[in-house]
Amino acid sequence: METTKVNELGPGPDSWTQVAAWENARQVTHLAWAHPEYGRLLAGGTSAGTVLVWAQTPELQPGGAAEGAEDGNGAGSSGNGSGGYYDALAELPCGSSPCRALCFAPRQTGLVLAALLEDGSVALYEAEEPLTPRAWNLHSKIKAGPSGVCRGMCWRPFSPGVPPMLCMGAGPRALVWQYVLALNSWQVVARVDTANSQDVAAVHWAPPLGRPAELLALGAGRDLLVYGLSGDTAALEAEHLASLVHDDTVWKVEWDLWGNQVAAATDGQQVHVYKPDLVGSWVKVVWVQGQAPE
């Protein structure tokens, strides 16, 4: 049995408290939170190609009839601390290979969840009732690339009038897909080849915020690669802006809320943060050494 745990941060920087823990029959490989306006909604991609969905359920009290109840997936409602009880709402069948990336769409798009699998396929599910997301419909499927090389996935942050876009790694390139409502399908609108020819492991799209070119960060090999995307959204042009090299493989990249700084986490238990200077060169502003795993 696999255990999923939820921790909350207290007033101090190190005051983490476990507020919930429950067991699952499936091995959970990736986790993703929905936007807070949908409540505390958590999704977990599994090694069996399914996605489990849980939600915090305050009415589940210690000693109550619902406590410890399990569904067919072996995922029960459990927790400790104040309001830390989570209920298994759904299991979404995405495919037969392990989940490699998982992310919710921007809240303005609705409660939509995308799962990237080992075989290179992406399944998108939409909740019928966002406030009570027990029933989900398969919205669409994408074949992102060949089996075994697709890693990393993110949504383009919402902008009024711009169709939904997904970016995902497909070997030594990242593909940007746009949903075309008239065709009811997803179309590739940009292909971003990595400057170092390494396979993409992580992607993240910076908030647009009126920039002439949008910013996309890729983690590929030991490099954090920064690209600018410009032009018509139906045929974006990519420009390589920076290659930031590290001693260890980059496995996670992420922009801040304004897209002014980008961070890269490496296998060396380090996080490096960069920002552009006045002439557009990317400089390291801070780095943090994490604790080695026990």
N, C-alpha and C positions, 0 to 999 in steps of 0.2 A: 504493500500500500504506500502511496505517495502522500506527503503532508504539505498542505498549503497554509502559510502563516501570514497574518496581517499585523504590522506594527505601526504605532503612531508615535510621532515626535512630541515630546513635552516642551517645557519652557527652555531647557538647556540644550546645547548642541549634541550632547550624548545621551539625552534622557529618552531613549526609545523604550516603548512598552508594548509587549505583545497583547493584542486585543482580541485575536481570533486565530483559530487553528482547526483544520479539518482534514480528513483523509479522503483520498480519491483512488479509485481502482485503476485509473489511467495515469501514466507518467506525464506530468505537466512540464513542457519544455519552454514555454513563453507565457508571460502575463501582460495584460494591458488594462488600464483603468479607462472607463468612459468619462466624459465631461461631468463635473459635479452637479450640473443641473438635472442629470438623470439619477441622482442619488449616488450612493457608493456601490457602483456596478463594476464588477471585475470579470474579465474573461481570461481563460487559460487554454492555450493550444496544447495538444497532447501528441505523444509519439504514435498514437493510433490514427492520426489524421482527423480527429474531431476537435471541437472547441466547446469547452464547458463554460457556462455563464452562472455567476453567483451574484447575489445582492444582499446588502446588509438589511436585516429584518429586526428592527428594535423590539417588536412584540414577542420575539422568542426569548423567554426568560429562563434562567437556571431552574431546573426542576420541572419545567413545563412539559406538556405532552409532546411538543415539537422538538424539544432538545434531543440532539443525538440521532434524530430520525434520518435514515439514509434513503436515497433514491436508488434506481437501478444502476447508477454509475459508481456507487460506493461513495458519493459525495453527500455528506450530511450537513446539518446546521449545527455549528458549534462555535465556541468562543469563550473568552474570558475578558474581564474588564467591563467598563460601562458601554452598553450599546454595541458590543462587538460580535453580534451573531449574524452569520451569513447563511443564506438559503440557496440551495442549488435550483436554478430556474429552468435551465435548458441544456441540451447537448446537441450541437450542430454538426451534422455529418458533412465534412468538407472534402474528404478523399480517403485514400488508404495509406498515404505516406506521412511521415512526421511533419509537424508544423515547424517552420523555420522563422517566421515573423508574424506579428499580430498587431493590428492597430485599429482604433476607432476613427471614423471620419470626423471632420470638424462638426461641432454641434449644430451649426446652421444647416447642414446637409440632412440632419435627422440622425436617428440612432442606427448607424450603419457600421458593420464590422468587416474587416478584410483579413483573410488568413492566407499566408504564402506557405505552400507545402514543398517538401523535398523533391517532388516530381516536377516542379516548375509551374504548377497551377496555382491560381489565386481564386478563392471562393469569397463572394461578398454576400453577406446576410443583412437583412433589414428587419427591425422589430415591428410587429404589427401595432402594438400599443407601447410607445416609448416609456410611459410611466409605469407600466406593468409588463415588462418584457419577458413574458414566458413563451410566447409564440413568435417565431422568426420565419421569414420567407427568404428563399434563395433569390437574391436580386440578379446576380450575373456571375459568370466565370471568365477568367482570363488565362491564357497560356502564355506565361511570362518568358519562358525559356526552357532549355533542356534540363533534364533531371540532374540533380546533384550539384548545380553551380549557382542556383538562385538564392541569394541571401540579402537581407535588409529590405525594408519597405517603409514608406511614409506617405502621408497625404500632403498635398499642397494646402497651406493654410487658406481659409475661405476669403474670397473677395467678391463683392457684388458683381453679378454679370459674368463671372468666369466659371465655366463648367468644372465639375469635380475632376481632379487629377490625382493620379497615383504614380509614385516613383519606386522602382524596385531594382535591385541588383540582378544581373543576368550574366554571370561570368565576368569578363574584363570590361564590362560596360554597364551603364545604368539606363533603363528605359523609362520614359515618361509617357504614361497612358492618360488619355482624356476621354471622358464619357460623352458620347455624341447622342443627344436625346433623339434626334431625328432618325438615327439608325438603331437606337436602343442597343448600343454596343460600345466597347472600349476600343480606341484607336491609338496607335503609337504616334506621338507628336514630337518626340526628340529621342535621339540616341547619343549618349554621352560616353565616349570611350575613355578609359582610365589612362592618365598620362604615363603611368609606369607599367601598363599591360598586366597588372595584377587583378585578380578577381575581387569584385566588390563584396565587402562584408557588412557594411552599414551605410545608410543614407539618411539625410535629414534636410528638410526644406525650410529656409528662413522665412519669417513673416515678410510679405512684400513691402508694406508700409510706404508705398509711393516711390520706390526706387526705380531708376531707369532700367536696371537689369536685376532680376531676382537671383538669389544666391542659393546654391545647392552644395552641400558638403557630402563627400564620399570617404569612407574608410576602405582602403585597398592596400593589402600588404602592410608595410610599416608607415604608409603615408596617409596623411589627412589631405585630401584634394578639394580645392574650392573652385567652383565654376559659376559663371554668370549665365543666366538664361534670359534671352530677350527676343523680341519680335512677336509676330502673331501667335496666339496660343495654339492655333491649329498646326503650326510648323515652327517650333521654337529653335533658336540657334544657341549653341553652347560655346562659351569661351572659357578656356582654362586660365584661372587667375593665380593660383598658388599651389605649391606642393610642399607640405610641412612634414619633414621626416622625423621618425622616432626610432628608438633603439629596439622596440618590440612591436609586435603586430597590433594594429588598431582594430578593435572589435565593436566600438560604439562611438558615434559622433552625434552632437546635438547643439543647436543654436539657442541663444537666450531669447527672451520674449520679444526683443526688439530687432533681433538679427544683427546686432552689433558685435557680438563675440561668439566664438564657436569653440566647443570643447571636444577633445578626443580622449577616450579611455583605452589603455593598452593592456596587453597581457603581462606587462611588468608591474601591474597594480598601481599604475600612475594615471592621473588625469591632467592634461595639458590644456590651457585656455589661451586663445589667440584673438587678436583684434587688429584691424588695419590702422596704420598710422596716417599722418596727414598726406603722404604721397602715395598711399594705397598699398604699401608693403605690409605683409602680415607679420606681426611680432608677437612673441610669447609674453603674456602678462603675468601668468602665475602657473605653477604646477604643484600637484599634491601627490605625495607618496602614500598609498594605502597600506593596510596591514596585509602581510602574507597569509594565505589560507592556512588553517590549522591542519 
